Amino acid sequence: VWLVILLIFINPGFPFSLFRVKSWADAFGGELYSIVTKYSGSLLLQKKYKDVEPTLKIKEVDGLELVKKFSEQMENMLRRKVEAVERLVEAAEDADLNHEYNSSLEFDYYNSLLINDKDENDNYVELGDEFILEPNEHFNNLLVNTTYSDIQLPTNVYNKDPDILNGVYMSEALNPIFVDNFERDPTLTWQYFGSSTGFFRLYPGKGGILVQADRDNREHFKQLVDELQAKGVGTVNKALTESFKILREFREAGQGGLCNQAIMLITDGAVEDYEAVFEKYNWPDRKISTLADVQENVMEYLHVLSRPMVINHDHDIIWTEAYMDSALFASQAQSLLLMTTVAMPVFSKKNETRSHGILLGVVGSDVPLRELLKLAPRYKLGVHGYAFLNTNNGYILSHPDLRPLVCIAMNLRTFDYLETVAFRDKRVLFLTNDYFFTDISGTPFSLGVVLSRGHGEYILLGNTSVEEGLHDLLQPDLSLANEWIYCITDIDPDHRKLSQLEAVIRFLTGEEPDLECDEELVQEVLFDAVVTAPMEAYWTTLALNMSMETETGIEMAFLGTRAGLMRSALYVGSEKISNRKFLTQKDKESIFTMDHFPLWYRRAAEHPPGSFIYSIVSEDDSGNPSLSTRGEGKRKLFTSHVPHHVCPDPFVDASFLAGSAETWPFGVTFAPA
């Protein structure tokens, strides 16, 4: 188009016809298609899949069975978190039972806000002695100490208060439980004990932290109060009576949230004391009526609310809505983690205080949703499939398009489901999705799985021997998606050093018999490795012959399979690659990750087989690739990829082909002069 416009501008009388322009376009398109077909090796790959077609089996994915399987795995994982918290509850209550209050207790301990701080004389400040901190990959490379927990106190809490000192001293018994929990379940993250006296014990120990608090309901409540207007006369006694009745009905029906119930009355002045209402519905009589009551008697109210649970030995399990890990945000970590927290109350078991319902505090542990969604990986759901989590209050706990809005308040935007679906993709793409859902037993969460018809409802299984597959897995041009879980490597410390490819090889050779691997996924990898193995020799031959030919601009050939296997070959030296990040761990968009299939893979999967899809990345003056074409780009990197389908027309019906049930894109990158 630009060529034609330029010619018209230079010479308006230049004779041309639409036929001539079309012939130019056809010639250009034909030449481009010929080059890409040759250097990608698409015809060879199609032939290899055609050769193995008689040995293939197509397995249809049962979405309901799949979502139930994922749910059971999540239930088991979350149960381990609950068990860890229960061990903390037991340890804290036993420690309090065996602790004798000492009003003159004195001892040294760390304050996490002061550790490693020194004064002007180069001496450690009070409560701030040396505390060894090391980066830990499990905690997003934050500086932590996995041997100890540490203490944080708000600025308005006196650190020498006898209640604080006794609580800190008593809760030191939690340290070995913290460590033991982490050794039992390495997927555990932060564990904590929040004392009713005002201090916070956190494991692993680290420097100053921010404690997450959900502000949504509080801000919403403030807004409603601000909008109130005084009109007429309020019959408060009737309102209170109706409120108590509603709470009683919900309590008796077992409905509502997993929490205690309370009524808050906000008024500019009460004309009555409503004693009759409280005597009838709120025994024992407890109410806050002045600002002084708020400051002095809040904990008394907590004791009243907790008293029935203490007497009945009820330790309700509380799961929070999704929130952003503010400690990671404060540390400017590379990726913000969405979290949920499981927490349980800690009560005094001393006989002399049991009837008073003494609440000692709360213990809990944070659960990264990323760890939870590893159990419903995208690679099990197809290129456009995904999983999402809901809460029993109707909020979306996790969804691929649920993203935090980074602002001063650090609030998390919880989309309505229909709103989330509306933002699925900016490009026009019509997909027919099937939805499957179930509850996660023992939690207030439910799990949903989405399968796009034609993209995730079928799996190809090839009959490949371990010996043959192993031989081809060891080729140097091959890699596996290291974020995918072919084998579980994060439990046993000896396995954590292994890449996923190394783990698969050791599993197949029997070197690591204790490895737990996904045998179906490993079988898919073996099949892909064998079928795609001839590409290495084909690409190598082309690369050797290119030195004798005219420079074509072809830089790289690559392919990827649904099982996360990738092969690539360079036609030029690595120093000449236009985009040196492409297909590297640094370029998350171009490789298989836990969260998505590569962008080039997804785009190719949306188009009919045999058609090449081209994407253009411009290069800025600094030589850094960019998706933007603005500015003075020196040259442009073209990437083409073609969807390849295993099954030819006679093997399946047209709808199966159009849906690209098994799409394995591959292509080339080149930088034309």
Buried (B, 14 or more C-beta within 10 A) or exposed (E): EEEBEEEEEEEEEEEEEEEEBEEEEEEEEEEBBEBBBBBBBBEBBBEBBEEBEEEBEBEEBEBEEBBBBBBBBBBEBBBBBBEBBBBBBBBBBEBBEEBEEEEEBEEEBBBBBBBBBEEEEEEBEEBBBEBEBEEBEBBBBBBBBBEBBBBBBEEEBEBEBBBBBBBBBBBBBBBEBBBEBBEEBEBBBBBBBBBBBBBBBBBBBBBBBBEBEBBBEEEEEEEEEEEEEEEEEEEBEEBBBEBBEEBEEEEEEEEBEEEBBEEEBEEEEEEEEBEEBBEEBBEEEBBBEEEEEEEEBEEBBBBBBBBEBBEEEEBEBBBBBBBBBBBBBEBEBEEBBBBBBBBBBBBBBBEEBBEBBBBBBBBBBBBBBBBBBBBBBBBBBBBBBBBBBBBBEEBBBBBBBBBBEEEEEBBBEBBEBEEBEEEBEEEEEEBEBBEBBBBBEBBBBBBBBBBBBBBBBBBBBBEBEBEBBBEBBEBEBBBBBBBBBBBBBEBBEEBEEBEBBBBBBBBBEEEBEEBBBBEEBBBBBBBBBBBBBBBBEBBEEBBEEBEEEEEBBBBBBBBBBBBBBBBBBBBBEEEEBBBBBBBEEEBBEBBBBBEBBBBBBBBBBBBEBEEBBEBEBBBBEEEEBBEEEEEEBEEBBBBBBBBBBBBEEEBBEEEBBEBBBBBBBBBBBBBEE
